[in-house]
Amino acid sequence: MDVPVIAGLGTAQPPSAAQDELWTGFFAKHFSGTTRALAERIFANSGVSRRQAAVNPLLEDVSEWPTERRMRRYQVEALPLGKEAVGRALTAAGLDAGDIGLFVVCSCTGYATPGLDILLARDLGMAPDTQRMFVGHMGCYAALPGLGAASDFVTARGRPALLLCAELTSLHIQPPGARVDTQQIVSHALFSDAAVAAVVVPGGRGYALREVTSVTDTSTADHMTWDVTDTGFRMGLSPKVPQVLSRHVRGLVDDLLARHGWRRSEVDGWAVHPGGPRILNVVERELALPPAALAASRAILDEHGNCSSPTVLLILDRLGRAETPPERVVMLAFGPGLTLYAALLERTG
């Protein structure tokens, strides 16, 4: 039986803006009093120098928009972004849209029916019998269960599958609050927009997806939330998240590697979702990784911010484009639950 292989990746991002420019041009006015001084420090220490925004706050302030208006705009902006990413991934894999047997779409920043899965299948010319799956509200780790579903389909049916992760976090800037809300400041300082697509095929050249695994600590379910409010979706992000990750990440990774007879020292590629600088520091410490191991993850955070579900795929794309691409890759992503997901990839061909 052919192993499922990631045969093509495609990325698409809206225009970018410098973090300093976003601060001076919008967020410095968005916050006031003692909150402004705190926010300025958080922005400066975010590990982000540039971010992308389909709805740029320097040009358009959505913070007072009702959720209905934000959802209408989501459809307008996400459709061409998703189409661009999917087109690039299909080209990289040497396939046509009509070859796809399963189309998985992950997004937690916008909802509509018919959704991106239906509209993109129509616009790209996918076959009428293409199966579709929409994964919503899993947040930053959604790419990995999405890859798992695509991989399982490829294994069971012997047909190609396509994953699209598309997020427009810029639509969810919250109104200025009367009280200091550190969690909102952190989310406003980190998040960004992107779409990344991945084509998974039975066998061939690329990165073989050996296993997808996870662990969820439901005792900390309140540490990360994403609430639908009358003014968009509101992020809740506890400062205790890195502590929870520190309790679980080593066991998750070592057990995954052990099932395949590998050790951490034999992994030469690490794609770790950069939920923020502290998250990367915890992973580096708990896995005893050399400083260079998370260079790609830190570079994506610096250049693109936290794009939610597409981010870990942006890192994989960066690793794959290196002069000497890694042979074995561990992907890690984290989100509500608290949930930790891991995937093990091995280069083929």
Buried (B, 14 or more C-beta within 10 A) or exposed (E): EEBBBBBBBBBBBBEBBBBEBBBBBBBBEBBEEEBBEBBBEBBEEBBBBBBBBBBBBBEEBBBEBEBEBBBEBBBEBBBBBBBBBBBBBBEBBEBBBEBBBBBBBBBBBBBBEEBBBBBBBEBBEBEEEBBBBBBBBBBBBBBBBBBBBBBBBBBEEEBBBBBBBBBBBBBBBBBBEEEEBBBBBBBBBBBBBBBBBBBBBBBBEBBBBBBBBBBBBEEBEEBBBBEEEEBBBBBBBBEEBBEBBBBBBBEBBBEBBEEEEBEBEEBBBBBBBBBBBBBBBBBBEBBEBEEEBBEBBBBBBBBBBBBBBBBBBBBBBBBBEEEEEBBBBBBBBBBBBBBBBBBBBBBBE
